[in-house]
Amino acid sequence: MDELEVRRAKVAAVSVAAALGLPADDAVVLFSSNKLALRLTPGDVLARVTDGGLREDAALELHRARRLADAGCPVGALLPGVAPQVHERDGFAVTLWTYYDPATHPVSPRAYADALVRLHAGLRKVDLGAPGMDDRIAEAQEIAARTDLSPDLGKADRELLRSRLADLRRSITSSGAPEQLLHGEPHPGNVLGTAHGPVFIDFETLCRGPVEFDLAHVPEAVSEHYPGIDHELLAHCRQLVLAMIAAWRWDFGDQFPNRGYWRHALLRALREGLSWPAPPGTVPGRLEAP
């Protein structure tokens, strides 16, 4: 969201909270992309705000969060005492969640892996409609193939993405690995450290595939604690995720922060066979998915 939209979204979120009798005088931006995460103070409520045209996506996320919590998954909780629904204000869709104070210590790789094991166990218990991993790969391939969707992508880089996505898609989908319902993007940005351990957020990306696809989004130190991994498949999935995210950053409508940096850093990592590039402004070598 641009600066004007962010200001309007903050007013909309505070208005929703006030109408529900929640103490909210201000909104602090926690994350801003095509979706906004706000901490409403002083009541410490987490508001997720998106374009009103995406109301159905917001409703789907609420539904999935409730089902996953009922299945015992370690997921971010909806706001207690408030009906789980999408609130519409000034062209925005607003949902309210429990706010968690940042953990005093980083989530350890073992705790992260244990939480992911529990999440996958819970996901095997629920019957939720979700696309296959193959469908998500196809979306990335379309962006890489069409100049109208990725007009700034150069010819050589376009061919790199197209060929790498096709090769990796073929090798992974033909591997015969067992598939299940997955989070889809359980990277560090979607994991919160809480007093009760790590919890996962953002359930719009649920898909079906091998668990190695989820593990391709987490730091290597985390996957080392996850039992029963096919390491060759995981290596292919890591390269696949690099290629997919690179394609999404070249989408002309992408609003991800620092997308100019990520566009080139991800292509360089893919070209040179590297792992996740370090986020801008961090120590080189830090492994964190964008």
C-alpha positions in Angstrom: 0.0 0.0 0.0 1.2 3.5 -0.7 1.4 6.1 2.1 -2.0 7.6 1.5 -3.7 4.1 1.6 -1.8 3.2 4.8 -3.2 6.3 6.5 -6.7 5.5 5.3 -6.4 1.9 6.4 -5.2 2.9 9.9 -8.2 5.1 10.3 -10.5 2.3 9.1 -9.0 -0.2 11.5 -9.3 2.1 14.5 -12.9 2.9 13.5 -13.8 -0.8 13.4 -12.3 -1.4 16.9 -14.0 1.7 18.3 -17.4 0.5 17.0 -16.8 -2.8 18.8 -16.0 -1.0 22.1 -12.3 -1.9 21.9 -9.8 0.6 23.2 -8.0 1.8 20.1 -6.6 5.4 19.7 -3.8 4.7 17.3 -2.5 2.1 14.9 1.2 1.1 14.5 2.3 -0.5 11.2 3.9 -3.9 11.8 4.0 -4.9 8.1 3.0 -3.3 4.9 2.6 -5.0 1.5 -0.6 -5.7 -0.4 -1.9 -6.4 3.1 -1.4 -4.3 6.2 -0.7 -5.6 9.7 -1.5 -3.1 12.4 -1.1 -3.1 16.2 -4.0 -1.1 17.6 -3.2 0.6 20.9 -3.7 0.8 23.8 -5.8 -2.3 23.6 -3.1 -4.4 21.8 -5.3 -5.8 19.0 -3.8 -7.0 15.8 -5.7 -5.8 12.7 -5.1 -7.2 9.3 -6.3 -4.8 6.6 -6.6 -5.4 2.8 -8.5 -4.0 -0.1 -12.2 -4.4 0.2 -12.3 -6.3 -3.1 -10.4 -9.1 -1.3 -13.1 -9.6 1.3 -13.6 -13.2 0.3 -9.9 -13.9 0.8 -10.1 -12.4 4.3 -13.1 -14.4 5.2 -11.4 -17.6 3.9 -8.4 -16.9 6.2 -10.7 -16.5 9.2 -12.4 -19.8 8.4 -9.2 -21.6 8.0 -7.7 -20.1 11.2 -10.7 -21.4 13.2 -10.5 -24.9 11.7 -6.8 -25.2 12.2 -7.1 -24.0 15.8 -9.8 -26.7 16.4 -7.4 -29.3 15.0 -4.7 -28.4 17.5 -2.5 -26.5 15.1 -0.1 -23.9 16.6 -1.7 -20.9 14.9 -2.3 -17.2 15.7 -5.6 -16.8 17.5 -8.5 -14.7 16.5 -9.4 -12.0 18.9 -11.3 -13.4 21.9 -14.8 -12.1 22.7 -15.3 -10.7 19.2 -17.3 -12.4 16.4 -14.9 -13.8 13.7 -16.0 -11.7 10.7 -14.7 -9.4 8.1 -15.5 -5.7 8.8 -15.7 -3.3 5.9 -14.7 0.3 6.2 -14.0 2.9 3.6 -13.2 0.4 0.9 -11.1 -1.9 3.2 -11.6 -5.3 4.7 -10.5 -5.5 8.3 -10.1 -8.7 10.5 -9.1 -8.7 14.2 -6.7 -11.1 15.8 -4.8 -11.6 19.1 -1.7 -9.5 19.3 1.4 -11.2 20.7 4.2 -9.2 22.3 7.5 -10.0 20.6 9.4 -12.8 22.2 12.4 -11.8 24.3 14.5 -14.5 22.6 14.5 -15.6 18.9 12.6 -18.7 18.1 15.1 -21.6 18.2 15.5 -23.9 15.2 14.3 -26.9 17.2 11.2 -25.1 18.5 10.4 -23.8 15.0 10.7 -27.4 13.6 8.6 -28.9 16.4 5.9 -26.3 15.8 6.0 -27.1 12.1 5.7 -30.9 12.8 2.6 -30.1 14.9 1.2 -27.9 12.2 1.6 -30.6 9.6 0.0 -33.2 11.9 -3.0 -30.9 12.4 -3.3 -30.1 8.7 -3.6 -33.9 8.0 -6.8 -33.9 10.2 -8.7 -31.1 8.5 -10.6 -31.2 5.2 -10.0 -27.8 3.6 -10.2 -27.1 -0.1 -6.8 -25.9 -1.3 -5.0 -25.9 -4.7 -2.1 -28.2 -5.4 1.5 -27.0 -5.2 1.5 -27.5 -9.0 -1.1 -24.8 -9.5 1.1 -22.3 -7.6 4.1 -23.2 -9.8 1.9 -22.7 -12.9 1.1 -19.1 -11.7 4.8 -18.3 -11.4 5.4 -19.8 -14.8 2.8 -17.6 -16.4 4.3 -14.4 -14.9 7.8 -15.5 -16.2 6.4 -16.3 -19.6 4.2 -13.3 -20.3 5.8 -9.9 -21.0 2.6 -8.1 -20.2 2.8 -9.5 -16.6 6.5 -9.0 -16.2 7.5 -6.1 -18.6 10.7 -5.2 -16.8 12.1 -8.8 -16.8 15.1 -9.0 -19.3 15.3 -11.7 -22.0 18.1 -13.7 -20.4 16.6 -13.6 -16.9 13.2 -14.5 -18.3 14.6 -17.6 -20.0 16.4 -18.5 -16.8 13.2 -18.4 -14.8 11.2 -20.2 -17.4 13.6 -23.1 -17.8 14.3 -23.4 -14.1 10.7 -23.4 -13.2 9.8 -26.0 -15.8 12.7 -28.3 -14.9 12.1 -28.2 -11.2 8.3 -28.6 -11.6 8.9 -31.7 -13.6 11.4 -33.3 -11.2 9.4 -32.6 -8.1 5.9 -33.5 -9.4 7.3 -36.8 -10.8 9.1 -37.7 -7.5 6.2 -39.7 -6.2 6.6 -38.1 -2.7 3.5 -38.3 -0.5 1.4 -35.1 -0.4 -0.7 -33.5 2.2 -2.2 -30.1 3.1 0.6 -27.5 3.7 0.9 -24.0 5.0 2.4 -23.0 1.7 4.7 -20.2 3.1 5.8 -21.0 6.7 8.8 -18.7 6.4 10.1 -16.7 9.4 7.9 -13.8 8.5 4.8 -16.0 9.1 6.0 -17.3 12.5 5.5 -15.5 15.8 7.4 -16.2 18.9 5.0 -16.2 21.9 5.1 -17.1 25.6 3.5 -20.5 24.6 5.9 -21.2 21.7 5.9 -20.4 18.0 2.6 -19.9 16.2 2.0 -19.6 12.5 -0.1 -16.9 10.7 -1.3 -16.1 7.2 -3.4 -19.0 5.9 -4.2 -17.8 2.4 -1.4 -19.8 0.9 -2.6 -23.3 1.9 -1.8 -25.9 -0.8 -1.2 -29.6 -1.2 2.2 -31.0 -1.8 5.1 -32.8 -0.1 6.2 -31.5 3.3 9.6 -30.6 1.7 7.8 -27.8 -0.1 7.0 -26.1 3.2 10.5 -26.9 4.6 11.9 -25.1 1.5 10.7 -21.8 3.1 12.4 -22.2 6.4 16.0 -21.7 7.5 18.3 -24.8 6.9 18.9 -25.0 10.7 15.2 -25.6 11.2 14.9 -28.3 8.5 17.8 -30.1 10.2 15.4 -30.8 13.2 12.5 -32.0 11.1 12.3 -35.8 11.0 12.1 -38.0 7.9 13.1 -35.5 5.2 13.9 -36.4 1.6 17.0 -34.2 1.4 17.3 -34.4 -2.4 13.7 -33.4 -2.8 14.2 -30.6 -0.3 17.1 -29.2 -2.3 14.9 -29.2 -5.4 12.1 -27.5 -3.5 14.4 -24.8 -2.2 15.5 -23.9 -5.7 11.8 -24.0 -6.9 10.7 -21.6 -4.1 13.6 -19.2 -5.1 12.4 -19.3 -8.7 8.7 -18.9 -7.8 9.3 -15.9 -5.5 11.6 -14.3 -8.0 8.8 -14.5 -10.6 6.3 -13.0 -8.2 8.7 -10.0 -7.5 8.8 -9.3 -11.3 5.0 -9.2 -11.5 4.1 -5.6 -12.5 1.5 -5.4 -9.8 3.7 -6.7 -7.0 3.8 -4.5 -3.9 6.3 -6.4 -1.7 8.6 -4.1 0.2 12.1 -3.7 -1.3 11.0 -5.6 -4.4 13.7 -4.0 -6.5 16.4 -5.5 -4.2 14.6 -8.9 -4.1 14.2 -9.1 -7.9 17.9 -9.1 -8.5 19.1 -10.8 -5.3 16.8 -13.8 -6.0 17.8 -14.1 -9.6 21.5 -14.0 -8.6 21.0 -16.7 -6.0 19.1 -18.8 -8.5 21.8 -18.3 -11.2 24.6 -19.1 -8.8 22.9 -22.0 -7.0 22.9 -20.1 -3.7 20.4 -20.3 -0.8 18.3 -17.4 0.4 20.0 -14.0 0.0 20.3 -11.9 3.1 17.6 -9.2 3.5 18.8 -5.6 2.8 20.5 -4.1 5.8 21.2 -7.5 7.5 24.4 -9.4 8.1 25.3 -11.4 4.9 24.6 -15.1 5.1 21.5 -14.8 7.3 19.0 -17.3 6.1 15.5 -15.8 5.9 12.9 -16.2 3.3 11.5 -13.0 1.8 
